[in-house]
Amino acid sequence: MILKKGVVNEGEYVGWEIEIVDDRAGQTGGFYLILRSKEGEVFDYWFEKKQFLDNQLADFNVQWH
């Protein structure tokens, strides 16, 4: 389930879309942070606990939708 979507406002990934996915009920459990560029590049990061995800999100300035 998608929890949040937004766009990164500054830094290395400025302009990239960001999406937070809750996969606790899925096969992997935990949470995904997905980054997508306009050129089609995609990076995803998996976090076992929400606390770890929140720590990573502190590194991003995001305009959430």
N, C-alpha and C positions, 0 to 999 in steps of 0.2 A: 504494500500500500504506500502510495506517495504521500509523504507528510508535508513537504514544502517544495516550492520551486522559486527560483529567483535568478538574478544576474549579478555576477561579480563586478563591483564598482571600481576596484583599483588593484594594483599589483600585477604579478606575472600573468594572471588569468583574467584580466579586465575584459569585459564583454562576453565572457563565457557564461553559458547557462549552467546553473547548479540545481541539483535535485537531491532530496533526501528521501530514502526509501526505507520503510520499516519492514524487515524480513523476519521478524521474530517467529512468525507462524510458518515460515517457509523452510526450505531444506537447509539453508545455511544458518538461520537464526541471525540475530544482530541487526545491523543497520548498514546501508550503503550510502556513500556520498558519490554522486556521479557528476562529472564536469564534461560539458560538450562545447566545442568551439564552433564558430560559424562555418569553418572549413571542413568540419566532419570529424575532427579528432575527438576521441572520448577517453577519459580516464575514470576508473572507478576505484574506490577505496572501501574496504569492509571493516566494520568495527564490531567487536563482540558486545560491547556495552555502550549505552547512550552517553555515559560520562566520557568515554574515549572519543566519540563523535563530537560532542560539545567542545572538547579540548581542541580538536582539529578545526572546527568552525570558527574558533576565536582568531584564527590566522586569516580569515577572509572578511572583507567588507562587502556585504551582500544586500541588494535591494530585493526583498522578498515580495512575491506577488500575492 
